[in-house]
Amino acid sequence: MPGTNLTREEAAARAALVTVDTHDVVVDVTTSEETFSTTSTIRFACSSPGAETFLDFVGASVEQITLNGTDLDPREHFADSRVRLTGLAEDNEVVVAATGRFTNTGEGLHRFVDPVDGEVYLYTQFEVPDSRRMYPVFEQPDLKAAFGVTVTAPAHWQVVSNSPTPEPRHAGDGVSTWAFERTPRISSYITALVAGPYDVVRDSVSTRGGEVPLGIFCRRSLTPYLDADNLFALTKAGFAFFEEEFDCAYPFAKYDQLFSPEYNMGAMENAGCVTIAEVYVFRSKVPEALVERRALTVLHELAHMWFGDLVTMRWWNDLWLNESFAEWASTTCQAEATEWTDAWTTFGTYEKDWAYAQDQLSTTHPIVAQIRDLQDVEVNFDGITYAKGASVLKQLVAYVGRDAFREGLRTYFRKHAWGNTTLADLLVELEATSGRDLRSWSRAWLETAGVNTLRPLVEVDEYGRVTSAVVEQTFAEGYPTLRPHRLGIGLYEVRDGALHRTDLLEVDVEGARTQVPALVGRQQPDLLLVNDDDLAYAKIRLDERSLATALAHPRGFTSSLPRALVLASAWDMTRDAEMGARSFVELVLASLPGESDSTLLRTLLLQLRTAVFSYTAPAHREQTRERTRDTLWEVARGAAPGSDAQLQLVTAAAGFTAAGDDTGTLRGLYEGTEVLDGLEVDFEMRWTLLTALAAAGGASAQEVAAEQAREDTATARERAARTRAAVPTPEAKEQAWREAVEGGDLPPAVVSATGLGFARAGTPAELLRPYVQRYHAMLDTVQGKGSHALVEAVVLGFYPRALADADLLAATQRWLEEHPTAPAALRRLVTENRDPVVRALAAQERDARD
């Protein structure tokens, strides 16, 4: 039996048989708090009359199936998430009446009760295969239809879908019905329903197709924090940029953006009805990096209206093209049409770091992944699909030229509007406009996995002049592909303590060794930076002289991009056990004072955390942690009052607090008896300080309860769960485990928050060791939770990674060996828990030699 899975072969066979015309959905969300009534009426053609096919539905029950006027017995025709349709005619109408279940996992139709005012809020999340959780449907991206939605809901609610919201009709005491016009032909995974007493701010934007209404929605309790003017300005800039870049009018009738509670992703590109995680409504001061990230997310989803919604992948193996294109397009828009002109620097600092880490796991895969079924795609929303793919698209733009790339896209949209495509369809248009053969490029970059390393090999004579210069390209073991790279090589010299670029050489790197004749005869620079300006996707090494220069002048660069590239190289060396973790820690600590690039600072602090708690040799870890903690406080006190750096450094310093530490500063800031000039101890900062106090054993359960009661919101409940789980006692860890792992009522957001506290870096090892065996035993039953979002929250959140030792590695490896037939998605999650432990043990061994 297929369960809730669908294979690529089944989808292809169904698409060859069925062409869908219209799909009308009728939903009543007033029937109960657990379920809702849902009816689908689908009109479709069949290429082989007499054949049979099936609809998809995951819900409580199916009450009635009527095919071409004949009733089919649900007991015989509904089983295992499928509604079987037999004896098809050339033209068909099927009506399926069913009962759906609300979820609290961010899948299907999510139901949330706001603890502030008790109001109910609904929203849908259908990617990948979850429209079938709200209505019976042909659940695959290439069976597009014109969707009509009719919704019965409380009369005081806002009700939003893909088409403009109609005037409601009275449907009873306190109840109304909204009948939305049918959409253009779209895939079911981008249909949407959002309903509840949302507050809304409205505006409009002038487009090529006329005036398009805009709306921004959020829960009433978040309205005071909603900066709608900023979001509208950003959205309008995106509309203008994308319509011009694609030479294509915005394809839908309106554009709403709705901030949604308990969201399990960043955002979703529902056609004209984008849902966004509430974390992007800033109730407290946040780092500029997060503000910039929100802007990228808003533009990413808007780009999807063309690439993904107007033109859609045929099957999920081209998911990468949807997401990578949206990443490339949104970053380009951000750099060229908004205040974030250094967006590509941010991309290189943060997104590429994610891509490089993902690409070095044993589960890495080609950008064009082999998606055999729905289970495969569920775990493929990763750094390869998003960040590596966007990096490669950036290089493709450089390879074919921006003008040729733009013209190819414009033809692609004109030719395939409202249809489904594959990668080959895009390459055809880019080859036509650029005159380049992209098949070999595609094979090298899109159809192979792994990241190359580029290393400069320089020889000099007795006068310091370069006699030989080569860029060596190597590949990781098991991934024997050498790729073409178009990149820059920067030459830097030290003047008055600063590093100044004296030249930039443009080089095409191919094969194992590429000569750089332009360097020969020159005086050896103080620092040679391969991949300056960050055009290539590759790990970079520094030659011996350049590394010494970088270590001696950690704040020597006058701009953030080369500094970020050199620090990234040092991080790669640390991860690859070529540099001791403590040396990397010292480099970062020396680089922090005066750093103003928010994303670089954020990335360095995350790397610092891993280096100290996972990569430092155990014998030196506690001393390194204390030095790092004290230095962070020192740099935070020296940062500009109220600055982004101050906020991030205080947050990081609190995160390096552990059991037994002096908590005087934390307590003083939390209670207001100590003041750090410019630091606002707001909602988020109070929870940051309280969590650190709890992790040090310096906060009571009563304090946590009182802090939650100050502002009892959904976010506060997540923060409280994290804080309680961080308490360094066996009782606190046991309670966290029982509630989040063994319990079944918590939404994924709370489970994830609990896991952050439970396995917090710096947790005493004796508290986590008893859970090594319990964790791996739990894996045998975790699939029973029935929600991929919950499974992921538990499997990732409660892995006792803070141990990072040989016993943990052995237990995880043993589970993998003993469970070769476990679901592929689960095995991948467990494998991706194991791999960082392998890397950590190698790094610890290297650090121990220093």
Buried (B, 14 or more C-beta within 10 A) or exposed (E): EBEBBBBBEBBBEBBEBBBBBBBBBBBBBBBEEEBBBBBBBBBBBBEEEEBEBBBBBBBBEBEEBBBEEEEBEBEEBBEEBBBBBEBBEEEBBBBBBBBBBBBBBBBBBBBBBBBBEEBBBBBBBBBBBBBBBBBBBBBBBBBBBBBBBBBBBBBEBBBBBBBBBBEBEEBEEEBBBBBBBBBBBBBBBBBBBBBBBBBBBEBBBEBEEEEBBBBBBBBBBBBEBBEBEEBBBBBBBBBBBBBEBBBBBBBBBBBBBBBBBBBBBBBBBBBBBBBBBBBBBBBBBBBBBBBBBBBBBBBBBBBBBBBBBBBBBBBBBBBBBBBBBBBBBBBBBBBBBBEBEBBBBBBBBBBBBBBBBBBBBEBBBBBBBEBBBBBBBBBBBBBBBBBBBBBBBBBBBBBBBEEBBBBBBBBBBEEBBBBBBBBEBBBBBBBEBBEBEBEEBBBBBBBBBBBBBBBBEBEBEEEEBBEBBBBBBBBBEEBEBBBBBBBBBBBBBBEEEEBBBBBEBEBEBBEEEBEBEBBBEBEBBBBBBBBBBBBBBBBBBBBEBBBEBBBEBBBBBEEBBBBBBBBBBBBBBBBBBEBBBBBBBBBBBBBBBEBEBBBBBBBBBBBBBBBBBBBBBEEBBEEBBBBBBEBBBBBBBEBEEEBBBBBBBBBBBBBBBBBEBEBEBBBBBBEEEEEBEEBEBEBBBBBBBBBBBBBBBBBEEEBBEEBBEEBEBBBBBBBBBBBBBBBBEEEBBEBBBEBBBEEEEBBBBBBBBBBBBBBBBBBBBEBBBBBBEEBBEBBEEBBEBEBBBBBBBBBBBBBBBBBBBEEBBEBBBEBBEEBEEBBBBBBBBBBBBBBBBBBBBBBBEBBBEE
